[in-house]
């Protein structure tokens, strides 16, 4: 009975962990799309500023110095856009250069972002056919089997009969 319960636990955790590489791949695609769009906005702003003889900082300073609240608000908005572009670009670079364990360790960061939540909302499970997916599934099976096997032994400990040791 213990082996069956542990096997079910192992299969369950294997199934769950094998999905992480697919989630990471879908997250990376969404993140890459967001970075690409923010790059277009950033480059367009920088080109317009350069055409006016300004760099980005000087153009933003003009927005902020404006007495028009709409223009001042646009300057603040563009500053936030540039900061988000820098942050997401750095995250994408870290993910692209991370190994399988590094991506798993970064999972809480993926779930904590707007992109991570949207990825999770539209996530589509996939069968792991990559080496990484197979390794996660194998690791999940072993971990799940060991945890449930140990838990089963602990729970049934009061009900096990102790063998009498006869000394001669």
Phi, psi and omega in degrees: 000318180300316181296323180293314179298315180296321178296319177295317177298319178297316179295320179298312180290327176299317180297315181294310183292331180292343180278343183300314180301324179291318177299315180299322179293316179294321177297315181298321177297314179297316180299317178298320177296318179295318179296318179299316180293319178292329176296318179300314180297315181296313181294323178296316178298314181298321178295316180296321178295316180297322178296332177269007178079024182237159167263179183300314181300316181293321179295318178294323178297324177296318177301311184295327182281349183292143175280347179281119183296328178296312180295320178297320177295322178295323177297317177295319179296318180293323177299316178297323178296317179295321178296318179295319178300314179297316181295312182291325177296318179295319178297316179299318178298316179299317182294316182295333181260002181275150173274182184299320180290320179298320177294321179294320179294334180272003183307315179302326178293324178296318184285340185275349183263163177299318179295319178298318179295317180293324176296316180296322180297324183252017183298137176242116179301153180218154177281127183285112178244003176269161178299320179298316179297320179293320179295318177297318179297316179297315178297320178296320179297312181298313181297314180297319179298312182295318181295311181290327177296314178295320178296318178299314179299319180294316182293323183271359181306316180294341184261359180277143178275140178266139179283138175279133177261122180256124179260136179248000000 
